[in-house]
């Protein structure tokens, strides 16, 4: 955020376990922003290195046995990512196969989009959506297979 021409960052990183335990790292910084960004980046890199693999394995086991996992407004399945978009009158169902998933971040949101149809897209906040970063990594890994 910017208040009176001064940038301020609000860093949040939360890990929830299946048994309900929570570890939360939160801090705000208005000075030494580069140093604080580096610390947050180190935290994210550690999560990638030590946590994401086991989370992805659990999701993969569930979806490969015919199940699904809900991440934000998306239903993650072995076929790809399913979601609904609401228009003026109708609601459209979308299934983006893993091979066509395109992901990117914009203004704090994770955008999931079909690489062949820009209308098939959904956005949800990275900060408030459990496993959104994991979905982004999975989409990247699966689209490269």
Residue frames relative to the residue before (quaternion, step in Angstrom):
aa qw qx qy qz dx dy dz
X 1.0000 0.0000 0.0000 0.0000 0.00 0.00 0.00
X 0.2297 -0.7409 0.6089 0.1660 3.55 -1.28 0.34
X 0.0016 -0.7781 0.6264 -0.0462 3.53 -0.78 1.12
X 0.8370 -0.0881 -0.0003 0.5401 3.55 -0.71 1.15
X 0.7162 -0.4883 0.2277 0.4436 3.55 0.82 1.15
X 0.6251 0.5087 -0.3521 0.4760 3.60 1.23 0.32
X 0.3696 -0.7381 0.5255 0.2062 3.55 -0.74 1.08
X 0.0131 -0.7665 0.6421 0.0041 3.53 -1.14 0.74
X 0.1826 -0.7809 0.5905 0.0905 3.57 -0.91 0.93
X 0.1729 -0.7517 0.6308 0.0846 3.53 -1.11 0.81
X 0.1219 -0.8233 0.5538 0.0236 3.58 -0.27 1.29
X 0.0529 0.7852 -0.6143 0.0583 3.58 -0.95 0.91
X 0.0759 0.7601 -0.6410 0.0748 3.53 -0.97 0.93
X 0.0050 -0.8220 0.5659 -0.0630 3.58 -0.57 1.18
X 0.0871 -0.7626 0.6400 0.0353 3.53 -1.06 0.87
X 0.0899 -0.7743 0.6257 0.0305 3.57 -0.81 1.07
X 0.2897 -0.7389 0.5779 0.1900 3.55 -1.05 0.75
X 0.6562 -0.5199 0.3687 0.4040 3.55 -1.25 0.32
X 0.7000 0.4536 -0.2777 0.4766 3.61 1.13 -0.53
X 0.6603 -0.5741 0.2840 0.3921 3.57 1.26 0.41
X 0.5045 0.6303 -0.4476 0.3847 3.60 1.20 0.03
X 0.1434 -0.8038 0.5760 0.0393 3.56 -1.10 0.72
X 0.1063 -0.7307 0.6713 0.0637 3.50 -1.14 0.84
X 0.0143 -0.8179 0.5734 -0.0443 3.55 -0.75 1.05
X 0.1106 -0.7573 0.6420 0.0449 3.54 -0.96 0.98
X 0.1122 0.7894 -0.5915 0.1204 3.58 -0.63 1.12
X 0.2280 0.7514 -0.6086 0.1139 3.55 -1.03 0.76
X 0.2849 -0.7219 0.6044 0.1796 3.52 -1.31 0.47
X 0.0478 -0.7972 0.6018 0.0075 3.52 -1.10 0.70
X 0.0939 -0.7774 0.6204 0.0454 3.53 -1.01 0.90
X 0.7276 0.2910 -0.1970 0.5892 3.56 1.33 -0.19
X 0.8096 0.2168 -0.1849 0.5132 3.57 -1.24 0.42
X 0.0947 0.8503 -0.5121 0.0753 3.57 0.98 0.88
X 0.6321 0.5285 -0.3436 0.4507 3.60 0.96 -0.76
X 0.6601 0.5010 -0.3041 0.4698 3.58 0.94 -0.85
X 0.6685 0.4900 -0.2984 0.4732 3.59 0.96 -0.84
X 0.6198 0.5239 -0.3377 0.4768 3.60 1.05 -0.72
X 0.6318 0.5227 -0.3300 0.4678 3.58 1.02 -0.77
X 0.6499 0.5108 -0.3225 0.4612 3.61 0.91 -0.87
X 0.6625 0.4884 -0.3096 0.4762 3.57 0.94 -0.87
X 0.6324 0.5305 -0.3238 0.4624 3.58 0.99 -0.81
X 0.6310 0.5224 -0.3257 0.4721 3.58 1.04 -0.77
X 0.6382 0.5244 -0.3168 0.4662 3.58 1.03 -0.81
X 0.6595 0.4954 -0.2969 0.4812 3.58 0.96 -0.87
X 0.6534 0.5103 -0.3141 0.4626 3.59 0.95 -0.84
X 0.6286 0.5213 -0.3309 0.4728 3.59 1.04 -0.73
X 0.6361 0.5175 -0.3272 0.4696 3.59 1.00 -0.80
X 0.6282 0.5252 -0.3315 0.4686 3.58 0.98 -0.83
X 0.7158 0.4781 -0.2582 0.4386 3.55 0.83 -1.00
X 0.8241 0.2933 -0.1176 0.4701 3.59 0.88 -0.91
X 0.7785 0.3630 -0.1877 0.4765 3.62 1.09 -0.51
X 0.6519 0.5750 -0.3356 0.3630 3.56 0.83 -0.98
X 0.6310 0.5576 -0.3512 0.4094 3.59 0.91 -0.83
X 0.6980 0.4527 -0.2894 0.4734 3.61 0.86 -0.89
X 0.6242 0.5240 -0.3459 0.4649 3.61 1.05 -0.68
X 0.6612 0.4995 -0.3018 0.4715 3.57 0.93 -0.91
X 0.6274 0.5328 -0.3392 0.4554 3.61 0.99 -0.77
X 0.6483 0.5094 -0.3170 0.4687 3.62 0.95 -0.82
X 0.6587 0.4907 -0.3084 0.4797 3.58 0.93 -0.88
X 0.6440 0.5297 -0.3159 0.4527 3.59 0.94 -0.90
X 0.6427 0.5163 -0.3274 0.4617 3.62 0.93 -0.84
X 0.6744 0.5031 -0.2981 0.4509 3.55 0.90 -0.94
X 0.7345 0.4208 -0.2627 0.4630 3.61 0.78 -0.95
X 0.6411 0.5239 -0.3446 0.4425 3.62 1.05 -0.59
X 0.6770 0.4439 -0.2988 0.5053 3.58 1.22 -0.32
X 0.6812 -0.5198 0.2750 0.4361 3.57 1.24 0.44
X 0.5584 0.6072 -0.3913 0.4079 3.58 1.26 -0.03
X 0.2869 -0.7261 0.5875 0.2127 3.53 -1.32 -0.24
X 0.2298 -0.7360 0.6199 0.1460 3.53 -1.33 0.30
X 0.3036 -0.7454 0.5673 0.1742 3.55 -0.91 0.93
X 0.0435 0.7578 -0.6492 0.0487 3.57 -0.82 1.03
X 0.7951 -0.0804 -0.0081 0.6010 3.54 -0.31 1.27
X 0.7791 -0.2736 0.2356 0.5125 3.57 -0.88 -0.97
X 0.5972 0.5831 -0.3479 0.4270 3.59 1.29 0.10
X 0.2448 -0.7125 0.6400 0.1509 3.51 -1.16 0.78
X 0.2031 -0.7959 0.5648 0.0794 3.55 -0.51 1.24
X 0.0227 0.7982 -0.5979 0.0691 3.57 -0.72 1.12
X 0.6815 -0.4641 0.3532 0.4420 3.57 -1.28 0.04
X 0.6541 0.5217 -0.3090 0.4522 3.60 1.16 -0.54
X 0.7262 -0.3402 0.2601 0.5378 3.58 1.11 -0.60
X 0.6236 -0.5082 0.4292 0.4107 3.54 -1.18 -0.68
X 0.1450 -0.7922 0.5915 0.0391 3.55 -0.82 1.10
X 0.1484 0.7690 -0.6141 0.0970 3.56 -1.11 0.73
X 0.3709 -0.6953 0.5693 0.2344 3.53 -1.35 0.23
X 0.1077 -0.7496 0.6454 0.0998 3.54 -1.20 0.62
X 0.3052 -0.7651 0.5460 0.1531 3.51 -0.98 0.89
X 0.1961 -0.7673 0.6031 0.0953 3.53 -0.86 1.03
X 0.7727 -0.3186 0.2477 0.4899 3.55 -1.25 -0.38
X 0.8120 0.1902 -0.0693 0.5474 3.55 0.92 -0.92
X 0.8161 0.2465 -0.0875 0.5154 3.55 0.80 -1.02
X 0.3336 -0.6756 0.6119 0.2405 3.49 -1.38 0.30
X 0.2067 -0.7889 0.5699 0.1004 3.56 -0.82 1.01
X 0.2973 -0.7167 0.6041 0.1818 3.54 -1.10 0.83
X 0.0813 -0.7930 0.6034 0.0219 3.55 -0.99 0.88
X 0.0469 -0.7306 0.6793 0.0503 3.51 -1.21 0.67
X 0.0964 -0.7736 0.6247 0.0445 3.55 -0.66 1.10
X 0.3623 -0.7252 0.5390 0.2287 3.58 -0.59 1.09
X 0.6493 -0.5449 0.3614 0.3886 3.56 -1.11 0.67
X 0.6601 0.5400 -0.3178 0.4143 3.59 0.95 -0.80
X 0.7518 0.3799 -0.2118 0.4955 3.63 1.19 -0.43
X 0.4556 0.7011 -0.4505 0.3129 3.58 1.22 0.08
X 0.0691 -0.7466 0.6616 0.0126 3.49 -1.05 0.96
X 0.0312 -0.7999 0.5992 0.0060 3.60 -0.84 0.93
X 0.1308 0.7606 -0.6331 0.0591 3.52 -1.23 0.58
X 0.4016 -0.6890 0.5483 0.2516 3.54 -1.29 0.35
X 0.0527 0.7776 -0.6232 0.0653 3.51 -1.09 0.82
X 0.8492 -0.0765 0.0102 0.5224 3.58 -0.69 1.11
X 0.7379 -0.4291 0.2256 0.4696 3.58 0.95 0.87
X 0.6258 0.5163 -0.3448 0.4721 3.58 1.26 0.03
X 0.3370 -0.6587 0.6218 0.2569 3.51 -1.27 0.49
X 0.1633 -0.7739 0.6076 0.0726 3.56 -0.81 1.03
X 0.1075 -0.7446 0.6571 0.0469 3.55 -0.94 1.01
X 0.0695 0.8170 -0.5621 0.1087 3.56 -0.67 1.11
X 0.4537 -0.6355 0.5518 0.2929 3.51 -1.23 0.61
X 0.4366 -0.7216 0.4728 0.2554 3.58 -0.72 1.06
X 0.7137 0.4289 -0.2607 0.4885 3.61 1.21 -0.34
X 0.7857 0.1783 -0.1145 0.5811 3.59 1.25 -0.12
X 0.3047 -0.7875 0.5078 0.1709 3.58 -0.34 1.21
X 0.5720 0.5900 -0.3850 0.4201 3.61 1.22 -0.31
X 0.6700 0.4558 -0.2900 0.5092 3.57 1.16 -0.59
X 0.4131 0.6841 -0.4989 0.3353 3.53 0.08 1.32
X 0.0634 -0.7723 0.6315 0.0273 3.51 -1.23 0.58
X 0.1499 -0.7786 0.6049 0.0737 3.55 -1.15 0.66
X 0.0940 0.7712 -0.6284 0.0383 3.53 -1.15 0.67
X 0.6045 -0.6141 0.3654 0.3520 3.58 -1.08 0.68
X 0.4620 -0.6772 0.5072 0.2660 3.56 -0.84 1.02
X 0.6695 0.5481 -0.2915 0.4080 3.54 0.93 -0.95
X 0.7964 0.3267 -0.1436 0.4882 3.57 1.00 -0.78
X 0.6574 0.5150 -0.3037 0.4587 3.60 1.24 -0.07
X 0.4078 -0.7229 0.5072 0.2322 3.55 -0.54 1.21
X 0.8676 0.1039 -0.1272 0.4694 3.53 -1.04 0.98
X 0.3213 0.7515 -0.5185 0.2514 3.62 1.15 0.33
X 0.6650 0.4781 -0.3386 0.4631 3.65 0.85 -0.75
X 0.6157 0.5415 -0.3425 0.4586 3.59 1.10 -0.68
X 0.6294 0.5271 -0.3343 0.4629 3.59 0.99 -0.80
X 0.6360 0.5281 -0.3324 0.4539 3.57 0.96 -0.78
X 0.6630 0.4904 -0.3005 0.4793 3.59 0.95 -0.87
X 0.6413 0.5206 -0.3222 0.4626 3.60 0.96 -0.87
X 0.6516 0.5184 -0.3204 0.4518 3.57 0.89 -0.92
X 0.6476 0.5078 -0.3218 0.4682 3.56 0.95 -0.82
X 0.6793 0.4991 -0.2966 0.4489 3.59 0.82 -0.99
X 0.7234 0.4569 -0.2502 0.4530 3.58 0.82 -1.00
X 0.6480 0.5066 -0.3398 0.4560 3.61 1.05 -0.58
X 0.6627 0.5027 -0.3075 0.4622 3.59 1.18 -0.40
X 0.5460 0.6271 -0.3954 0.3903 3.62 1.24 -0.20
